[in-house]
Amino acid sequence: METVMRDVKVEMNSNHSIGYRMKKLRERRGWTQKYVAQKVGKTQSTYAGWENEARTPPTEVMPLIAEKLETTLDYLYGLTDDPSGTANSTEIKSMQEEAIFSLLGIDYEEAKSLMPPSVREEMIDFYKYKLSKELEKKTERTNK
């Protein structure tokens, strides 16, 4: 799933973006960008780029960022609004559905009203499967 998240960009409003959340946590603690950058082993300019959303932090660095900012990955990825907690499975499933329907250009609220949960779940499973197959193909081409 981590690889899928790296290749799929989901539009989020600014208060749910990773950079916004990183900045707010840092500011709440009274830390400078340079201080946090040193804690995660990066330069201040790299860290500033993440906060300002000029760049996205690499997936493999996210656990370290969460640890150093004293939060959870769920919070940084916008799966929960509680910096100390994790999203429950219902929240995660709902966010997955919304992201996939958004990528397909389908209004999520309309889809929820027209389709029973079982149909939406089948669609999610299908698109996860298709994404995983495409990523396998991409990996095979890269390894040749």
Secondary structure as UniProt FT lines:
FT   HELIX           2..7
FT   HELIX           14..16
FT   HELIX           18..29
FT   HELIX           33..39
FT   TURN            40..41
FT   HELIX           44..51
FT   TURN            52..53
FT   HELIX           59..61
FT   HELIX           62..68
FT   TURN            69..70
FT   HELIX           73..76
FT   TURN            77..78
FT   TURN            83..84
FT   HELIX           89..103
FT   TURN            104..105
FT   HELIX           108..114
FT   HELIX           117..143
//
